[in-house]
Amino acid sequence: MFTIRLFHRLWLFILWLNMDPSLQQNAITCKLDLSPLQGTSYEPAFRNVFLPGETVTVTCGERFWISDPRKISVVTTCEENGAWSVRPVCQEVRCSNRREPNVYWWNVYWGQQISLGETVNYRCKEGYRSTDGTNQATCTRNGWSPDPLCQELVGCGTPPPLTDGDIKTTTKSQYRHNERVEYMCQNYYTMEGEPYRTCINGEWTGHVRCIEPCIVSEDDNRQHNITLKSSDNKYFAHDEIIEFRCIRGVPVGAVAMRQRCNSGVILLPSCH
Ligand SMILES: *[C@@H]1O[C@H](CO)[C@@H](O)[C@H](O)[C@H]1NC(C)=O
């Protein structure tokens, strides 16, 4: 009789345990907020209470991240203490609104919040230039792009020599970005292009060339029965006009008595 009453009491106690809401609240569970940010989804879906050891996959919307700015999905576990191993809340992708040290100016106001895909115009400090040349920064999951926003402009070594010419000043082994050197050509040579080369971010730019003069020899003239019309100059610059006259007979052949020096080459007329 006694044992039956004991069992009866035990049964009632178990019934009471199952029904008592305070005890149910004390059972350790992890909870999910089922009205999350737009785009967030849970697997398993439509459950918001989980027991220790159970897992949930949280997948964020396109513009959000979880656990790490590069991740959009994570598996989180309900732990023995009722906490999630990874907080099951997606965060919006944001980029820092702090100006990088090599950025001189950027179009961001104090406290501005910048989200994924937004662009910002910027300018680099003196001696730096925007890494991709656009001066426009884009907010990505990995932070600002390009990374870094500004790149240091590099100097150059000794400038290249010039064929048939020279550099006006003594050369150094190191030049700063934007520094330039001036060239000159040997006597009678003609310079083509500006006489400068400029160091631009590690490379010497600029087109300089020295063009050969024409040399008129007395022997060649005599063979063609000609002489120079008005001077006894031996050297003629590129593009200069040279006039001949006959020392014997009259002009013959297709070559005219007026010729132009072309990169060291001159055609000689003949007389007979
Ligand atoms: C130059 O004149 C001489 C004598 O008249 C002639 O023999 C010779 O062929 C001439 N030279 C040329 C290149 O025409």
The ligand as a Gaussian input file, in Angstrom:
#p B3LYP/6-31G(d) Opt

LIG

0 1
 C       82.367000      65.675000    -114.883000
 O       82.894000      66.275000    -116.059000
 C       83.784000      65.415000    -116.763000
 C       84.406000      66.177000    -117.889000
 O       83.449000      66.937000    -118.607000
 C       83.054000      64.192000    -117.246000
 O       83.916000      63.289000    -117.895000
 C       82.384000      63.477000    -116.038000
 O       81.611000      62.387000    -116.492000
 C       81.572000      64.442000    -115.252000
 N       81.050000      63.769000    -114.053000
 C       79.756000      63.438000    -113.900000
 C       79.441000      62.703000    -112.581000
 O       78.884000      63.664000    -114.703000

